[in-house]
Every structure is written in structure tokens, then in C-alpha cells.
Amino acid sequence: MTTAAGINKDLVSTTQQAPLGFQLSVPTADGGVDIYTYVKAGIAIPLGYVGAKTPTATDHKGYGTIIPAGAAMADHAYVGVAQQPARAGVAAGGLDAGEYGFVLTRGNGTVHLLTASAMNAALTVVGVAGKMDDAPAIVTNGEMGKVNFTPTTGANELTQASVSFPG
């Protein structure tokens, strides 16, 4: 629980407040549990964008240099989706370069879609850094989420989805 850990999923800081890669379980109103992973952004990861460990990162098993994910990455590199709302100095929300915070690894949250997607559409990470799309899953780019919003969501928009990343 967030209170037992002494930190919460909305924490954003320029100083490290928890071990990188630490996973926080957050109970939801409907009886489920969302899982968040603590990371440091290597470059900005806006609200709704997927963050991934960099293939060459050796610091803290890659959790210390998270970047917007790309389709060419292995699925196990994907960590989660930035959920922080816009705030002073970070108009796009999410995590700014050099900031520490949590990304949603498993559960329901906000994702940025590349193209229009319908309710229950399966989502994969696409070639546009950090966005998700209803593109078909392939061996190297598996299904990582599902749209929870109806009616059809437009292209280049934020929507609600359930996600499940390796973390």
C-alpha cells in the first residue's frame, strides 16, 4: 500500500526517494491493484507515453535512464506509462529529463494513442517514440494493453487503457 511504503505513485522529484526499479502496489476503487515502477527519466517522457530501459544502460539495471519506448526494442525493455499530470515547468505532464517518479506498469491509466482506436482494441508499442497503437502484435512486439474507452478514440489523443508491461 502507498501509505505503508511512505511514498505515493504521484511523487516526482529531482532527488532519488526510493530504490530504482522498486514496485509500488496501489489498491484501486474497484478492488483491483495497480503496479507502479520507480524510475529516473533519461529524457522527457510525457503523460501517456511508454518508458523503456535503454538497451545500453548499465546503471540500476536500466531504471536510471528510462527513455520513450520504441517498437524496435525487445518487449522486456518496456517499463510503464507516465501518469503525472501537467505541472509548472512540465506542460506535457509525465516525467521531465532527470526527474525520478513512478510509471504505471500494470493496471488502468492514461495512454497516448498514435491512431484512432476502438473500445477493447489490443495495443502495442509503436515506432513513434512512446506511443501505443492498435497495430497487430508480432513476435518482437507483443500486446501490452487494451483500450478501455468508448466510443472510438481519435488519432494522437490520450485515452484510458489497461496496460501490462514486464517492468
N, C-alpha and C positions, 0 to 999 in steps of 0.2 A: 504494500500500500504506500501511497505517496507520503502520508504523514509519518509512517514508521521509518522511512528512509531519510526523513529530514529535508528532502528536496522535492520539487514537483516538476511535471512534464513541461511547464511553461518557462522554466529557468533559462535565461540567456545571460552569458557573462563573457568578459574578455579574460577571465582567470578561471582555471580549472577548478570545478567544485565537486567532481566525482571521478571515479576511475573511467578512463576512456573504454568504451565497449560495455559499460555497465548497463544492464537492462532493468527497467522500472515497470512493474505491473500496476496498471491503473484500472480499478473497477469502474464499470460503466453503469448508467442508469437502468439499462435493461438486463442487468445480471451478467453481462459478459466482462471480459478483461482485455484491455488494450495493452500492448507491449511497446515501450519506447526504448531506444538505444542512445546512450550519451556519446557525443562525437565532438570533434573540432572541425569547422569548415576550413578547407584549404583555400577555396574561393567561394563566392556567394552562392547559396542555394536558396532561391526564392520560395515563398509559400507554395505548396503543392508540387514542388519538384522533387524527384527522387535523388537521394545522395548515395554515392558508392565509394568504396575503398579504392584508392588508386592502385593500379597494378604494380607500381614500383615502390609503394610506400612500405617502409620497414618500421616506422615509428608506431608503437602501440598497436601492432597488427593491422595497420591501415586506418584505424579510427581517428588518428590525429591529423589526417589530411583528406577529409571527405570532399568529393567534388560532385557536380551534377553528373548523373549516370548517363551512359550511352549504350546503345543496343549491341555494340561490338564487345562489351565487357561480358565476362562469364557471370551467370546468374548469382553465383555465390558472393560476388563483389557488392551486390545491392544491399544497402543497409536499411533505408527507410525514407519516408517523405517528410519534408519540413512542414511544420504546422503553425509556426509562430505568425501572428497577425502583423500587419504593418505597424511600425512604431517610428518614433523620431530617429531620423538618420537612416532608416531601413524601410523605404517606401514600398518595396516589393514584398515585405514580410520575410519570413524564413530566417536563415542564419547568414550573417554577413561574413566576409572573409576574416578569419582569425577568431571568430566567436565560437564559444562552447555552448552546446544545448542538446536537446533531445530531438530525435526524428522518430516518427511512427513506423515501427517495424511490422506489427501485426495488429489489425483492428480496423475501425472505421474512421475515416478522416477526409481531408480535402486533397484532391489531386488535380494537376494541370493536364488537360487533355490536348493532344495535337489536333485531332479531327473530331467531328461530331460523333457521338457515341450514344447508343440507346441503353435503356434500363437493362441490367443484367449482362451487358456486353463484357466479355472477358478482356482484360487489359494486359499489355506487355510494355516493357520499357522500349522506347523507340530511338532512332538515330538522332533526334533533336534533343540535345543535352538536357536530361532530367525530366522530360515529359513522358506521359503514358499515352497509349492509343489502343484501339480495339484491333490492332494488327494481329494476324494469326501467330500463335506460338510456334516456335521451331525448336529443334534440339538445343541450340545455343542461346535461345531467348524464350524462356518459358512464361506461362501465365503467372502474373504477380498480383492481380487484383480483379475486381468486378465492380461495374458502375452500380450505385445504389439510388440513382436519381431518375425520376421520370417527369416530364417527357424527355425526348432526345435532347442531349446537351450539345451545344454548339461547338464549333472548332475554336481552339485556342482559349478555352474557358476553364475556370475552376469548377469542379463538381465533387459530390460526395461519393466515395467508393470504399469498399473493403479491400484491404491490402494484406499481403503476407510475403515478406521478404526474408531471406536467410538470416539477415542481421550480421 
